Amino acid sequence: MLLCGDGSVALFCFFSSLFHESGHFLMMLRFHCPPQNVIFGAGGIVITRAGGRFVSCRAEIFIAFGGIIANAVLAMLSLAAFFWLQRQQWLLLFWVNLLLPALNLLPVQSLDLWTALSAVCAARLDDLRAQAVLKRISNITTIAFVVFTIAYFIFISQNFSLAAVCVYLILLNARAD
C-alpha cells in the first residue's frame, strides 16, 4: 500500500505509526514503566524502556497490545468520518489503521504479538525453552508469509506492497539470529 498511490498513503502510514506507538506509550505510563527513548528509523518507530525492564506478564501484554488498540480506535473513527463526510481519504486512513495492527498481529520478532508471546513464555518457561519456542513460531510464520506472498505475486497480482512487507518480515526474523 505504501509503494503505490499518492503521497497521502505515506503520510497516513507515518501518522498511523505515531498513533500506534502512542498507544504503547500510554500503556507504559499506565503500568508505571516510562519510556527511555523514542527512535525513528526506516523500519518504523521504536519506544524503549528504561533498562528494558520486565514488569508483570499482564502489563507486558497490555503494553504490547496498546498500539493495536490505538489503531483500532483510529480505524473506527476514520470509518465513521468516511460515512459522515464521504471523502476517500478517510477510507484510506481506515485501511491503513486496519492493516497496521494486522501486521503487528504476526508472531515475528519485534512485532506486538511477538512481545505478548514473549511475556507469556517468560512467565511460563525457562529462558532457553522460551527462546526456542518463540524462534520456531517466528520461523514458521515468516516461511508461511513468504510462500503466500510468492503465490499471490505469481498467480493473482504483482503486489509490491505485499512483497515489501514480506522483505520486512524476513529482515526482522533474520535480525533475531
C-alpha positions in Angstrom: 0.0 0.0 0.0 2.9 2.3 0.8 4.6 1.7 -2.5 1.7 2.7 -4.7 -0.8 5.5 -4.8 -0.3 9.1 -4.0 1.8 10.7 -1.2 -1.1 10.7 1.2 -0.6 7.0 1.8 2.9 7.5 3.1 1.7 10.4 5.3 -1.2 8.2 6.6 1.2 5.4 7.4 3.6 7.7 9.3 0.7 9.3 11.2 -0.8 5.8 12.0 2.6 4.6 13.2 2.9 7.5 15.5 -0.7 6.9 16.8 0.2 3.2 17.2 3.3 4.0 19.3 1.3 6.5 21.3 -0.9 3.5 22.3 2.2 1.7 23.6 3.4 4.9 25.3 0.1 5.4 27.2 0.1 1.7 28.3 3.7 2.1 29.5 2.6 5.1 31.6 -0.4 3.3 32.9 1.8 0.5 34.2 4.4 2.9 35.6 7.0 1.9 33.1 8.1 5.2 31.5 10.0 5.1 28.2 13.6 5.9 27.9 14.0 6.5 24.2 11.8 7.1 21.1 13.7 6.0 18.0 12.6 6.9 14.5 14.0 4.6 11.8 13.4 3.2 8.4 11.6 0.2 9.9 9.3 2.3 12.0 9.2 3.9 15.4 10.5 2.1 18.5 10.0 3.0 22.1 12.5 1.6 24.6 12.0 1.3 28.3 14.4 2.4 31.0 16.7 -0.6 31.5 14.4 -2.7 29.3 12.9 -4.0 32.5 10.2 -6.6 32.5 7.1 -5.7 34.5 4.4 -8.2 35.0 3.2 -10.6 32.3 -0.2 -8.8 32.3 1.4 -5.4 32.0 3.6 -6.6 29.2 0.6 -7.9 27.3 -1.3 -4.7 27.7 1.7 -2.6 26.6 2.2 -4.9 23.6 -1.5 -4.5 22.5 -1.7 -0.8 23.3 -0.7 0.1 19.8 -3.1 -2.3 18.2 -5.9 -0.9 20.3 -5.0 2.6 19.4 -5.1 1.8 15.7 -8.4 0.0 16.1 -9.9 3.2 17.6 -8.5 5.3 14.8 -9.8 2.9 12.2 -13.3 3.1 13.6 -13.1 6.9 13.9 -11.9 7.0 10.3 -14.7 4.8 9.1 -17.2 6.9 10.9 -15.7 10.0 9.3 -15.9 8.4 5.9 -19.6 7.6 6.2 -20.3 11.1 7.5 -18.1 13.1 5.1 -17.9 10.8 2.1 -14.2 11.5 1.5 -12.0 8.8 0.2 -9.0 9.9 2.4 -10.9 8.8 5.5 -11.4 5.3 3.9 -7.7 5.1 3.1 -6.9 6.1 6.7 -9.3 3.3 7.8 -7.5 0.7 5.7 -4.0 1.8 6.9 -5.2 1.5 10.5 -6.7 -1.9 9.8 -3.6 -3.3 8.1 -1.0 -1.9 10.5 -2.4 -3.8 13.5 -2.9 -6.9 11.3 0.8 -6.8 10.5 1.6 -6.4 14.2 -0.5 -9.4 15.0 2.0 -11.6 13.2 4.2 -13.5 15.7 7.5 -12.3 14.3 10.2 -10.7 16.4 9.8 -7.0 17.2 6.1 -7.0 16.4 3.4 -6.7 19.0 2.1 -10.3 19.2 5.7 -11.5 19.5 6.2 -9.2 22.5 3.0 -10.5 24.1 4.0 -14.1 23.4 7.5 -13.4 24.8 5.9 -12.2 28.1 3.8 -15.3 28.3 6.7 -17.6 27.5 8.9 -15.8 30.0 6.3 -16.3 32.7 5.8 -20.0 31.9 9.0 -21.4 30.6 12.7 -21.2 31.3 14.7 -18.7 29.1 16.3 -21.3 26.8 13.0 -23.1 26.1 11.1 -19.8 25.7 13.5 -18.6 23.1 13.4 -21.9 21.2 9.6 -21.8 21.1 9.4 -18.2 20.0 12.0 -18.7 17.3 10.2 -21.7 15.9 6.9 -19.7 15.8 8.6 -16.8 14.1 10.3 -19.0 11.5 7.1 -20.9 10.7 5.1 -17.6 10.4 7.8 -16.0 8.2 8.1 -19.0 5.9 4.3 -19.2 5.6 4.1 -15.5 4.7 6.9 -15.8 2.1 5.1 -18.8 0.4 1.8 -16.9 0.5 3.4 -13.8 -1.0 5.2 -15.6 -3.8 2.0 -17.5 -4.7 0.0 -14.3 -4.6 2.6 -12.4 -6.6 2.7 -15.2 -9.3 -0.9 -16.2 -9.6 -3.0 -13.3 -8.6 -1.3 -9.9 -8.7 2.1 -8.4 -8.6 1.5 -6.6 -5.3 4.7 -4.8 -4.5 3.4 -3.6 -1.1 2.9 -7.2 0.0 6.4 -8.1 -1.3 7.8 -5.2 0.7 6.1 -6.4 3.9 7.5 -9.9 3.1 11.0 -8.5 2.9 10.4 -6.5 6.1 9.4 -9.7 8.0 12.3 -11.6 6.6 14.7 -8.9 7.9 13.0 -8.8 11.3 13.3 -12.6 11.6 17.0 -12.6 10.3 17.8 -9.9 12.9 16.7 -12.3 15.6 19.6 -14.7 14.8 
